[in-house]
Amino acid sequence: MTAQVLIRKLLPVLLVAACAPALADDPEFTLQLREHRFTPSEVKVPAGAKVRLVIDNQDGTVEEFDSFALNREKLVFPNSKGTVFIGPLKPGRYEFMGEFNQSTAKGVVVAE
């Protein structure tokens, strides 16, 4: 095996390994979606930090996490989880909703 072939095969592995510590350091917060409602409906996160939101859809229908304030959209399939990275955020309130159940699936991220 030539050095070029070896480098091409190992490069993706090295890149993932290099990024893994950074991903592990992001604070993680879980939102449960049950009966078309987010729990908790208010999530307090540290201002100035990149944050991982895990959306745990326990409903039997698909939902789309949607936030204009956070500039994020994420489809989360029934009985599965989806991940959304946000931040770093300035201190403030950032509303989100479930696109398919806007009247009940509502919440806010509060950066402090």
C-alpha positions as CSV (number, residue, x, y, z in Angstrom):
1,M,0.0,0.0,0.0
2,T,1.4,3.4,-1.0
3,A,1.7,6.3,1.4
4,Q,-1.0,8.2,-0.5
5,V,-3.5,5.4,-0.3
6,L,-2.8,5.0,3.4
7,I,-3.3,8.7,4.0
8,R,-6.6,8.7,2.1
9,K,-7.9,5.8,4.2
10,L,-6.7,7.2,7.5
11,L,-7.6,10.8,7.0
12,P,-11.3,10.5,7.8
13,V,-10.6,8.5,10.9
14,L,-8.1,11.1,12.1
15,L,-10.5,14.0,11.4
16,V,-13.3,12.3,13.4
17,A,-10.9,11.6,16.3
18,A,-9.7,15.2,16.3
19,C,-13.3,16.5,16.5
20,A,-14.6,14.1,19.1
21,P,-13.2,15.9,22.1
22,A,-14.8,19.1,21.0
23,L,-18.2,17.4,20.6
24,A,-17.9,15.8,24.0
25,D,-17.4,19.1,25.7
26,D,-20.7,20.7,24.5
27,P,-23.3,20.9,27.3
28,E,-26.3,18.7,26.5
29,F,-29.9,19.4,27.3
30,T,-32.8,17.0,26.5
31,L,-36.3,18.1,25.4
32,Q,-39.0,15.4,25.5
33,L,-41.8,15.6,23.1
34,R,-44.9,13.8,24.4
35,E,-48.5,14.4,23.5
36,H,-47.3,17.2,21.2
37,R,-45.8,19.2,24.1
38,F,-42.1,19.9,24.9
39,T,-40.9,19.1,28.4
40,P,-39.4,21.1,29.8
41,S,-41.0,24.0,28.0
42,E,-38.1,26.3,29.2
43,V,-34.5,25.3,28.9
44,K,-31.8,27.4,30.6
45,V,-28.4,27.2,28.8
46,P,-25.1,29.0,29.4
47,A,-24.7,32.1,27.4
48,G,-21.6,32.1,25.2
49,A,-21.4,28.4,24.9
50,K,-22.2,25.9,22.1
51,V,-25.0,23.6,23.3
52,R,-26.4,20.3,22.1
53,L,-30.2,20.0,22.3
54,V,-31.5,16.4,22.1
55,I,-35.1,16.2,21.1
56,D,-36.6,12.9,22.3
57,N,-39.9,12.4,20.3
58,Q,-42.0,10.0,22.3
59,D,-45.0,10.6,20.1
60,G,-46.2,8.3,17.4
61,T,-46.0,11.1,14.7
62,V,-43.1,13.0,13.2
63,E,-42.5,16.5,14.5
64,E,-40.2,19.3,13.3
65,F,-38.3,21.3,15.9
66,D,-38.4,24.8,14.5
67,S,-37.0,28.1,15.7
68,F,-36.7,31.3,13.8
69,A,-34.8,32.9,16.7
70,L,-32.2,30.1,16.8
71,N,-32.2,29.7,13.0
72,R,-32.8,25.9,13.3
73,E,-35.1,23.2,11.9
74,K,-34.9,19.5,12.6
75,L,-37.3,16.7,11.7
76,V,-37.6,14.2,14.5
77,F,-39.2,10.9,13.6
78,P,-41.7,9.1,15.8
79,N,-40.1,7.3,18.9
80,S,-36.6,8.6,18.0
81,K,-34.2,11.3,18.9
82,G,-32.8,14.2,17.0
83,T,-29.9,16.5,17.8
84,V,-29.7,20.3,17.2
85,F,-26.6,22.3,18.0
86,I,-27.1,25.9,19.0
87,G,-25.0,28.8,20.1
88,P,-22.9,30.4,21.3
89,L,-25.9,32.6,22.3
90,K,-26.1,36.0,23.7
91,P,-28.1,36.3,26.9
92,G,-31.8,36.3,26.1
93,R,-34.9,34.3,25.2
94,Y,-35.1,32.2,22.1
95,E,-38.5,30.7,21.2
96,F,-39.0,27.3,19.5
97,M,-42.0,25.2,18.5
98,G,-43.1,22.0,16.8
99,E,-44.0,23.0,13.3
100,F,-46.8,20.4,13.0
101,N,-48.4,21.2,16.4
102,Q,-47.8,24.9,16.8
103,S,-50.6,25.4,19.3
104,T,-49.2,23.0,21.9
105,A,-45.6,22.2,21.1
106,K,-44.0,25.4,22.3
107,G,-41.0,26.4,24.3
108,V,-38.1,28.7,24.9
109,V,-34.3,28.5,25.3
110,V,-33.1,31.0,27.9
111,A,-29.4,31.9,27.6
112,E,-28.0,33.2,30.9
